[in-house]
Amino acid sequence: MTQRPWTHLVDEPAARHLVAVRLAPHAADEPAALLTTLIEGLCPNGDFAILTRCEEDCAVTLCAFATPRDAEQLASAVGAEETANYPEWASEHSFTLDETTAQAIADAIEASGFSFGIPQHHRLADVSYAHH
């Protein structure tokens, strides 16, 4: 379906499904764009929204889904585990986006050939990853 603004989708977290992504430093230049392209490539049935924020120990990108199937599909694609760090949600998975995972996602996106309207200078296949 469609990416929506966070406030339009997450009006009632108890009815939504979350995949929380802990962002390792320098994992990707544009982690939200990387995740958006991955989600769109998985062809979700319902709407989704993405929000990045700083938490105590690291930055986190929250991917909210209207349907459990869409959240489970992303979780399965990235090897996310069920967690309970955000108890207000109907379901929750989480994983860490490190350099290796970001590169694997970018490679999968490039191999699939989808970019879904991301401007040419933002195509994930062209994103350079910091190697520290």
N, C-alpha and C positions, 0 to 999 in steps of 0.2 A: 504494500500500500504506500503510504506517504509519510515522509518525515514531517512532524509537526513541531511547533514551538513547545518548549518544556512546559510552560504554564497552561497550554491548551490540552495537553495529554495527561499531565500528572495532577489532576484536580482531586483525585482520590487514590492515593498510593495503595491502599488495601485491595483495590481492584486491578492493579497493574503489576507487571512482572519486570524484575530488574536484573541486569547483568552489570556488575560493578567492575571497572577495569582500573587496577592500580597502575599508574604510569611510572615506569622506571625512567630515571633521568636519561635524556638523549636517545630514547628508544626510537622515536620517529619525529620528523619535523612538524607534522600535522596529524597527531593521533586521532582527533575527532573526524577529520576527512577520511583517514584510513578506515576507521570503524564504520563511518557512514557508507562508504563504498562497499565494504564487505557486507553490511546488512542489506543494502539494496540488491547486491548480487545474490543474496539468499532468497530474494523474492518474498518478503514477509506478507502474510495475509492481512494483518492489521496495521494500524498506525504505530509509529515509534517516535521517540524524542531522545536527544542526547544533550547532556550538560556536563561541563568540566568544572571542577572546583577543587580548591586546596583543602585537604583534611590534615589532621595532626601529623601524620608521618609521611605523606606524599600527595601529589596531585592524583585525582581520581576522575575518570570519565564515567558517568552514569548513563546507561542505555536502558530506557524504559520502553516497555512494549504493552500494547493493549491486549495481546493474546499470549497465553502461556506457550503455545507452540512456537511462536516466533522467538521468544526468549530462549527456549530450549534448543532451537535450531542454532542460534548464535553460540550458546554455551557449548554445544556439541562440536561446532566447527573449530573452536579455539581451545577446547579441553578445559573449560571452566568447571569449577566445583561448586556444589551447593553449599551455601553459607547462610549465616543468620546475623550478619552485622547490621542489617537494616530491617528490623523486625516489623516495621510498618507496611512492608510490601507483601503482596500475595505470595510471591516466590522470589528467590534471589540466588544468583550464581555470581562467582567472581573469578578473575584471573589477573595475572600480571602481564602487562604489555612491556616486554623487554626487547632488546635489539633483535634477538633471534626470532621471537614471535612476530614482531613487526615485519621483519624481512620475509618470513614464511607467508604472512598475510599478503604482503605486496606481491610476492612471487605468484601466489594463487590468483590474485586479481589480474595480474599481467597475463598469466596463462589462460585465464577465462576470457580475456579481451573485453571486459566491461569497465567503463569509466563513468557512465551515467551522468553526462552533462557537466562533469567537473571541468572548469576551464583548462585549456591545454597546459598552462604553466603549473597547474595543481594536480595533474594526473599522477596517481599514486605510483605508477611504474617509473616516474621520473623523479620521485622524491629521493633525495640523498639522505642516507642514514649516517649519523655520527658513530664512529668506532673509537671508543675510549677504553 
